[in-house]
Amino acid sequence: MRVSRVVAAAVVATVMTGAPRQAGAAGSTMWGSTHMLSLMDTNKNGVVSREEYSQFVGRTDRTGRGFRYLDINRNGKLENNELRRINAPDWMEHIGVNHPSKK
């Protein structure tokens, strides 16, 4: 679980600093949702449960608001398409971290 927290902290730090990302549509940059799924989905069933999400982000999202923000269809699981929202500055605000683009 300690490794998950280290990885989560690295992801949040990377998203905040704009470090290695993959190119998205129209020149935008983002973490690939497939890559995020592979990092978070510990049981490799193709979705991220609330427990897997909590283990991944650790204390960064104590309230679970970030999970609720990402879970568009409210089924209690994060699918690949929902993880695309992890690149949005709003997700970081939901977990209590200010995104550098929203200064």
Residue frames as qw, qx, qy, qz and C-alpha x, y, z in Angstrom:
[[0.000, 0.886, 0.463, 0.000, 0.00, 0.00, 0.00],
 [0.337, -0.729, 0.109, 0.585, 2.94, 2.34, 0.63],
 [0.365, -0.029, 0.604, 0.708, 4.03, 1.93, -3.00],
 [0.133, 0.687, 0.653, 0.290, 0.54, 2.94, -4.14],
 [0.187, -0.914, -0.218, 0.286, 0.77, 6.16, -2.15],
 [0.387, -0.484, 0.383, 0.685, 4.15, 6.92, -3.64],
 [0.282, 0.266, 0.705, 0.593, 2.80, 6.31, -7.14],
 [0.002, 0.832, 0.551, 0.063, -0.31, 8.41, -6.42],
 [0.275, -0.823, 0.002, 0.497, 1.83, 11.27, -5.13],
 [0.371, -0.229, 0.556, 0.708, 3.98, 11.01, -8.25],
 [0.206, 0.534, 0.707, 0.415, 0.91, 11.09, -10.50],
 [0.101, -0.919, -0.355, 0.139, -0.51, 14.15, -8.74],
 [0.350, -0.680, 0.231, 0.601, 2.89, 15.86, -8.84],
 [0.370, 0.017, 0.662, 0.652, 3.34, 14.99, -12.51],
 [0.135, 0.726, 0.625, 0.252, -0.12, 16.23, -13.45],
 [0.205, -0.912, -0.186, 0.301, 0.55, 19.44, -11.54],
 [0.325, -0.631, 0.373, 0.597, 3.93, 20.07, -13.14],
 [0.653, 0.662, -0.097, -0.354, 3.04, 18.96, -16.64],
 [0.260, -0.504, 0.798, 0.202, 5.77, 16.31, -16.71],
 [0.001, -0.132, 0.891, 0.434, 5.66, 13.24, -19.06],
 [0.582, 0.379, 0.459, -0.554, 2.31, 12.95, -20.73],
 [0.429, 0.194, 0.754, 0.458, 1.00, 11.62, -23.98],
 [0.122, 0.093, -0.263, -0.953, -0.30, 13.83, -26.74],
 [0.356, 0.459, 0.743, -0.332, -4.05, 14.08, -26.96],
 [0.387, 0.675, 0.554, 0.294, -6.45, 15.44, -29.55],
 [0.171, 0.925, 0.143, 0.307, -5.76, 18.85, -31.03],
 [0.411, 0.559, -0.402, 0.598, -2.33, 19.07, -29.43],
 [0.576, -0.671, 0.191, -0.426, -3.56, 18.76, -25.86],
 [0.367, 0.332, -0.832, 0.252, -1.57, 16.65, -23.45],
 [0.740, -0.404, 0.131, -0.522, -2.86, 14.19, -20.90],
 [0.321, -0.286, 0.894, -0.126, -2.14, 11.05, -18.99],
 [0.455, 0.020, -0.733, -0.505, -3.48, 8.19, -21.05],
 [0.729, -0.284, 0.187, -0.595, -6.58, 6.69, -19.48],
 [0.937, 0.095, -0.334, -0.035, -5.36, 3.21, -20.43],
 [0.461, 0.372, -0.575, 0.564, -2.09, 3.88, -18.59],
 [0.331, -0.383, 0.412, -0.758, -3.95, 5.15, -15.54],
 [0.899, -0.127, -0.080, -0.411, -6.20, 2.08, -15.62],
 [0.829, 0.199, -0.481, 0.208, -3.16, -0.20, -15.70],
 [0.195, 0.390, -0.562, 0.703, -1.68, 1.59, -12.68],
 [0.446, -0.264, 0.347, -0.782, -4.85, 1.62, -10.59],
 [0.884, -0.015, -0.170, -0.435, -6.52, -1.69, -11.53],
 [0.215, -0.555, 0.788, -0.158, -4.66, -4.04, -9.19],
 [0.665, 0.034, 0.724, -0.181, -6.86, -7.08, -9.80],
 [0.023, -0.256, 0.694, 0.673, -6.72, -6.53, -13.60],
 [0.334, 0.461, 0.815, -0.109, -10.48, -6.89, -14.17],
 [0.264, 0.439, 0.502, 0.697, -10.62, -3.86, -16.47],
 [0.229, -0.823, -0.240, -0.462, -12.21, -1.41, -14.01],
 [0.252, 0.265, -0.555, 0.747, -11.08, 0.47, -10.91],
 [0.467, -0.621, -0.629, -0.013, -13.12, -0.16, -7.78],
 [0.265, -0.905, 0.028, -0.330, -13.52, 2.41, -5.03],
 [0.805, -0.537, 0.174, 0.183, -11.09, 0.36, -2.93],
 [0.764, 0.188, 0.205, 0.582, -8.45, 0.28, -5.69],
 [0.174, 0.808, 0.100, 0.554, -8.87, 4.01, -6.21],
 [0.513, -0.840, 0.075, -0.161, -8.48, 4.65, -2.47],
 [0.856, -0.302, 0.202, 0.368, -5.37, 2.50, -2.32],
 [0.627, 0.438, 0.202, 0.611, -3.91, 4.32, -5.30],
 [0.075, 0.773, 0.026, 0.630, -4.50, 7.90, -4.20],
 [0.498, -0.134, -0.610, 0.602, -4.10, 7.18, -0.49],
 [0.191, -0.621, -0.479, 0.591, -4.66, 10.19, 1.72],
 [0.128, -0.017, 0.312, 0.941, -4.67, 12.57, -1.23],
 [0.428, -0.282, -0.411, -0.754, -8.46, 12.13, -1.63],
 [0.024, -0.018, 0.834, -0.551, -9.65, 11.56, 1.93],
 [0.485, 0.231, 0.344, -0.770, -13.28, 12.44, 1.20],
 [0.467, 0.235, 0.835, 0.174, -13.72, 10.31, -1.93],
 [0.351, 0.753, 0.167, -0.531, -14.96, 13.34, -3.85],
 [0.091, 0.553, -0.641, -0.524, -12.45, 12.67, -6.61],
 [0.190, 0.075, 0.970, 0.136, -13.84, 9.16, -7.13],
 [0.322, 0.631, 0.623, -0.331, -17.40, 10.47, -7.29],
 [0.224, 0.747, -0.184, -0.598, -16.31, 13.11, -9.80],
 [0.037, 0.385, -0.815, -0.430, -14.66, 10.49, -12.04],
 [0.214, 0.214, 0.953, -0.027, -17.51, 7.94, -11.77],
 [0.246, 0.052, -0.289, -0.924, -19.72, 9.51, -14.43],
 [0.562, -0.191, -0.629, -0.501, -22.30, 6.70, -14.62],
 [0.467, -0.458, 0.422, -0.627, -22.36, 6.24, -10.82],
 [0.910, -0.023, -0.368, -0.189, -21.88, 2.47, -10.93],
 [0.700, -0.661, 0.270, -0.014, -19.16, 2.48, -8.29],
 [0.805, -0.057, 0.376, 0.455, -16.42, 1.55, -10.79],
 [0.102, 0.796, -0.255, -0.539, -14.12, 3.62, -12.93],
 [0.835, 0.373, 0.359, 0.186, -13.94, 2.52, -16.55],
 [0.592, 0.026, 0.274, 0.758, -11.29, 3.53, -19.04],
 [0.140, 0.647, 0.367, 0.653, -13.40, 6.34, -20.54],
 [0.419, -0.874, -0.231, -0.084, -14.11, 7.81, -17.08],
 [0.706, -0.442, 0.036, 0.552, -10.42, 7.94, -16.23],
 [0.433, 0.505, 0.234, 0.709, -9.95, 10.52, -18.97],
 [0.237, -0.895, -0.193, -0.325, -11.37, 13.05, -16.53],
 [0.742, -0.508, -0.090, 0.427, -8.31, 12.61, -14.31],
 [0.519, 0.187, 0.163, 0.818, -6.57, 15.12, -16.58],
 [0.075, -0.796, -0.330, -0.501, -9.10, 17.84, -15.87],
 [0.127, 0.367, -0.435, 0.812, -8.11, 20.58, -13.40],
 [0.627, -0.413, -0.027, -0.660, -11.51, 20.05, -11.75],
 [0.887, -0.156, -0.432, 0.045, -10.52, 16.53, -10.61],
 [0.510, 0.164, -0.471, 0.701, -7.57, 17.94, -8.72],
 [0.248, -0.379, 0.184, -0.872, -9.82, 20.49, -7.05],
 [0.810, -0.316, -0.269, -0.413, -12.16, 17.68, -6.00],
 [0.852, -0.166, -0.396, 0.298, -9.32, 15.97, -4.17],
 [0.433, -0.876, -0.082, 0.195, -8.18, 19.24, -2.61],
 [0.597, -0.240, 0.303, 0.704, -5.16, 20.01, -4.80],
 [0.281, 0.830, 0.037, -0.480, -4.92, 23.23, -6.79],
 [0.779, 0.369, 0.345, 0.372, -4.07, 22.71, -10.46],
 [0.403, -0.346, 0.139, 0.836, -1.34, 25.05, -11.75],
 [0.119, 0.334, 0.545, 0.760, -3.53, 26.18, -14.66],
 [0.295, -0.760, -0.514, -0.265, -6.12, 27.53, -12.20],
 [0.466, -0.227, -0.331, 0.789, -3.94, 30.08, -10.41]]
